[in-house]
C-alpha cells in the first residue's frame, strides 16, 4: 500500500470516528495532479462542527505530530467554541487523540 493510500485510509477512519461521536466532519486537504497537498492553516486535515463548536483535526499514522505548532495555535484560538485535536492511528491497534487546550495543556485519550 502506498503512503498516500495509507494516509487516505487513516483520514477515513478518523472521519468515521468523529462522525460516530456526532460531529459533522469534512476533509479539507486539497490534492490533485498539479496541486501540492495542503492542510488548512498548514496544520489540519479535517474540520468538524457540532453544537456550536468547531473542531480542527490533524490526522497522523503510527507517529504523533510535533506538539509545538498545535500548542501555539490552541493558545491563540482555542476556547469553548474552537477545539484542536491530533488523531494518531496505529496500525492494527487503534487510535490516540491529543486534545490541545488554550492554557498549553494536552489531554491524551487512548483508544487502543
Short mmCIF file of the C-alpha atoms (twelve columns), coordinates in Angstrom:
data_MODEL
# 
_entry.id   MODEL 
# 
loop_
_atom_site.group_PDB 
_atom_site.id 
_atom_site.type_symbol 
_atom_site.label_atom_id 
_atom_site.label_alt_id 
_atom_site.label_comp_id 
_atom_site.label_asym_id 
_atom_site.label_seq_id 
_atom_site.Cartn_x 
_atom_site.Cartn_y 
_atom_site.Cartn_z 
_atom_site.pdbx_PDB_model_num 
ATOM 1   C CA . UNK A 1   0.000   0.000  0.000   1 
ATOM 2   C CA . UNK A 2   1.391   3.410  -0.933  1 
ATOM 3   C CA . UNK A 3   1.912   6.136  1.653   1 
ATOM 4   C CA . UNK A 4   -0.784  8.235  0.001   1 
ATOM 5   C CA . UNK A 5   -3.322  5.387  0.125   1 
ATOM 6   C CA . UNK A 6   -2.436  4.671  3.751   1 
ATOM 7   C CA . UNK A 7   -2.899  8.342  4.633   1 
ATOM 8   C CA . UNK A 8   -6.302  8.470  2.918   1 
ATOM 9   C CA . UNK A 9   -7.337  5.298  4.754   1 
ATOM 10  C CA . UNK A 10  -6.374  6.867  8.078   1 
ATOM 11  C CA . UNK A 11  -8.353  10.020 7.236   1 
ATOM 12  C CA . UNK A 12  -11.423 7.854  6.503   1 
ATOM 13  C CA . UNK A 13  -11.001 6.118  9.881   1 
ATOM 14  C CA . UNK A 14  -10.735 9.480  11.656  1 
ATOM 15  C CA . UNK A 15  -13.835 10.790 9.848   1 
ATOM 16  C CA . UNK A 16  -15.748 7.666  10.867  1 
ATOM 17  C CA . UNK A 17  -14.582 8.013  14.483  1 
ATOM 18  C CA . UNK A 18  -15.711 11.636 14.771  1 
ATOM 19  C CA . UNK A 19  -18.948 11.004 12.846  1 
ATOM 20  C CA . UNK A 20  -19.858 8.299  15.390  1 
ATOM 21  C CA . UNK A 21  -19.344 10.919 18.122  1 
ATOM 22  C CA . UNK A 22  -21.913 13.172 16.417  1 
ATOM 23  C CA . UNK A 23  -19.579 15.547 14.567  1 
ATOM 24  C CA . UNK A 24  -20.358 16.713 11.042  1 
ATOM 25  C CA . UNK A 25  -16.843 16.336 9.685   1 
ATOM 26  C CA . UNK A 26  -15.219 17.160 6.347   1 
ATOM 27  C CA . UNK A 27  -11.825 16.611 4.760   1 
ATOM 28  C CA . UNK A 28  -10.232 19.981 3.897   1 
ATOM 29  C CA . UNK A 29  -6.994  18.659 2.439   1 
ATOM 30  C CA . UNK A 30  -6.576  19.597 -1.205  1 
ATOM 31  C CA . UNK A 31  -4.646  17.421 -3.617  1 
ATOM 32  C CA . UNK A 32  -4.533  16.678 -7.296  1 
ATOM 33  C CA . UNK A 33  -2.240  16.111 -10.223 1 
ATOM 34  C CA . UNK A 34  -0.905  19.674 -10.180 1 
ATOM 35  C CA . UNK A 35  -1.773  20.657 -6.610  1 
ATOM 36  C CA . UNK A 36  0.516   20.046 -3.693  1 
ATOM 37  C CA . UNK A 37  -1.315  18.598 -0.692  1 
ATOM 38  C CA . UNK A 38  -2.246  21.455 1.607   1 
ATOM 39  C CA . UNK A 39  -3.680  21.380 5.118   1 
ATOM 40  C CA . UNK A 40  -5.989  24.056 6.485   1 
ATOM 41  C CA . UNK A 41  -3.790  26.717 8.143   1 
ATOM 42  C CA . UNK A 42  -0.888  24.405 7.308   1 
ATOM 43  C CA . UNK A 43  -1.932  22.184 10.230  1 
ATOM 44  C CA . UNK A 44  -5.293  20.452 9.852   1 
ATOM 45  C CA . UNK A 45  -6.755  17.708 7.641   1 
ATOM 46  C CA . UNK A 46  -10.333 17.701 8.959   1 
ATOM 47  C CA . UNK A 47  -12.822 20.291 10.191  1 
ATOM 48  C CA . UNK A 48  -15.950 19.406 12.128  1 
ATOM 49  C CA . UNK A 49  -18.912 21.172 13.660  1 
ATOM 50  C CA . UNK A 50  -21.261 20.111 16.445  1 
ATOM 51  C CA . UNK A 51  -23.461 22.046 18.867  1 
ATOM 52  C CA . UNK A 52  -21.862 25.408 18.064  1 
ATOM 53  C CA . UNK A 53  -18.310 24.105 18.390  1 
ATOM 54  C CA . UNK A 54  -15.718 23.929 15.614  1 
ATOM 55  C CA . UNK A 55  -13.175 21.099 15.672  1 
ATOM 56  C CA . UNK A 56  -9.846  21.153 13.833  1 
ATOM 57  C CA . UNK A 57  -8.150  17.744 13.461  1 
ATOM 58  C CA . UNK A 58  -4.700  16.757 12.230  1 
ATOM 59  C CA . UNK A 59  -4.549  13.072 11.232  1 
ATOM 60  C CA . UNK A 60  -1.330  11.071 11.587  1 
ATOM 61  C CA . UNK A 61  -0.400  7.414  11.093  1 
ATOM 62  C CA . UNK A 62  1.803   5.451  13.539  1 
ATOM 63  C CA . UNK A 63  3.644   8.533  14.789  1 
ATOM 64  C CA . UNK A 64  2.217   11.524 16.711  1 
ATOM 65  C CA . UNK A 65  2.697   15.033 15.365  1 
ATOM 66  C CA . UNK A 66  5.154   17.551 16.782  1 
ATOM 67  C CA . UNK A 67  3.214   19.337 19.518  1 
ATOM 68  C CA . UNK A 68  4.636   22.873 19.271  1 
ATOM 69  C CA . UNK A 69  2.582   24.249 16.340  1 
ATOM 70  C CA . UNK A 70  -0.653  22.816 17.743  1 
ATOM 71  C CA . UNK A 71  0.009   24.241 21.211  1 
ATOM 72  C CA . UNK A 72  0.705   27.649 19.664  1 
ATOM 73  C CA . UNK A 73  -2.494  27.534 17.565  1 
ATOM 74  C CA . UNK A 74  -4.525  26.397 20.589  1 
ATOM 75  C CA . UNK A 75  -3.159  29.177 22.820  1 
ATOM 76  C CA . UNK A 76  -4.202  31.774 20.240  1 
ATOM 77  C CA . UNK A 77  -7.567  30.393 19.142  1 
ATOM 78  C CA . UNK A 78  -8.985  27.670 21.403  1 
ATOM 79  C CA . UNK A 79  -11.817 28.210 23.809  1 
ATOM 80  C CA . UNK A 80  -15.322 26.897 24.357  1 
ATOM 81  C CA . UNK A 81  -16.182 27.127 20.652  1 
ATOM 82  C CA . UNK A 82  -12.907 26.053 18.981  1 
ATOM 83  C CA . UNK A 83  -11.190 22.713 19.648  1 
ATOM 84  C CA . UNK A 84  -7.880  21.306 18.377  1 
ATOM 85  C CA . UNK A 85  -7.193  17.547 18.185  1 
ATOM 86  C CA . UNK A 86  -4.421  15.387 16.750  1 
ATOM 87  C CA . UNK A 87  -5.746  11.942 15.812  1 
ATOM 88  C CA . UNK A 88  -2.950  9.342  15.526  1 
ATOM 89  C CA . UNK A 89  -3.939  5.926  14.181  1 
ATOM 90  C CA . UNK A 90  -1.649  2.999  14.963  1 
ATOM 91  C CA . UNK A 91  -1.878  0.050  12.545  1 
ATOM 92  C CA . UNK A 92  -3.744  -2.954 13.986  1 
ATOM 93  C CA . UNK A 93  -4.064  -1.245 17.378  1 
ATOM 94  C CA . UNK A 94  -6.375  1.766  17.323  1 
ATOM 95  C CA . UNK A 95  -6.042  5.489  17.855  1 
ATOM 96  C CA . UNK A 96  -4.682  8.036  20.306  1 
ATOM 97  C CA . UNK A 97  -6.184  11.529 20.398  1 
ATOM 98  C CA . UNK A 98  -4.335  14.524 21.776  1 
ATOM 99  C CA . UNK A 99  -6.647  17.386 22.759  1 
ATOM 100 C CA . UNK A 100 -4.964  20.787 22.961  1 
ATOM 101 C CA . UNK A 101 -6.194  23.433 25.410  1 
ATOM 102 C CA . UNK A 102 -5.641  27.201 25.364  1 
ATOM 103 C CA . UNK A 103 -3.621  27.029 28.606  1 
ATOM 104 C CA . UNK A 104 -0.947  24.857 26.930  1 
ATOM 105 C CA . UNK A 105 -2.138  21.537 28.366  1 
ATOM 106 C CA . UNK A 106 -2.523  18.441 26.224  1 
ATOM 107 C CA . UNK A 107 -5.060  15.777 27.186  1 
ATOM 108 C CA . UNK A 108 -4.349  12.338 25.748  1 
ATOM 109 C CA . UNK A 109 -7.118  9.782  25.123  1 
ATOM 110 C CA . UNK A 110 -6.018  6.258  24.200  1 
ATOM 111 C CA . UNK A 111 -8.422  4.127  22.125  1 
ATOM 112 C CA . UNK A 112 -6.003  1.239  21.506  1 
# 
